Amino acid sequence: MLISTKGRYALRVMIDLAEHQTESFIPLKVIAQRQEISEKYLENIIKLLVKAKLLNGLRGKGGGYQLTKTPEQYTVGTILRLTEESLAPVTCLEEGASACTRMSECRTLPLWQGLNKVINDYLDHITIADLMRQGEIGDNYVI
């Protein structure tokens, strides 16, 4: 499994919006500048997030984007499944995949099913709020 820039940038956008939450909407241009990501590329990512109702969007003067929920309510798994379409380690475990003719005799299937479970369980237990806390000052103490 390789997470694309779309998935990584979507997480950065969500963290950015969470860290700069206010009553007003945050313009795409501002997010793009803070994250050093092309505004044009971010437009496509933002469209996905708005369509999935993870963000609210407002056009025109005073427009921009804001979270629809609190940072604790967004999981990394939800965001990555939206942007990556699948987190499955092999195609036969992707949602909607047709059954493999070798499934009943596949010696590696339990391995891939276990890995798929570990990946999804892990990513579904990390929230945007958790990612925000990881970057806090003083959070880098080493013994």
C-alpha positions, 0 to 999 in steps of 0.5 A: 500500500502506497498513500498518494499525495492526494491522501497525504495532502487531504490529511494536511488540509484537515489538520490545517483547518482544525488548527485554524478553526474559527467561525469564519471560512478559510479561503483555499488560497490561505490553506494552499499557502500555509501548506505549500501546496498548489491551489489548483491541486488542492481544489480537487482534494477539497471537492472530494472532502466537501462532497463527502460532507467532511467540509463545508464550502462557501463561495464568494466574499468571505468564502472558503472552507471549514470542518463540519465536525470536531477534529476528534470525529475525523479518522485518518482511515475515513479520509484515506479511504475517501482519497485513496479509494482503497487501503487493501494490501491486495486487489482481491480484498478491495471493496466490490472486487470479484471473488478470486477463483483461487480464494478457497485454496489461497495459502496467503489469503489469511495473511492479507486479510490480517494485514488489511485488518491491522491497517484499517484498525490502526488508521480508524483509531487515529483522529485529526485531533491526535495528529494535531497533538503530535506536533505540539511544542514540547512533545519531542522529549527524548531520553 
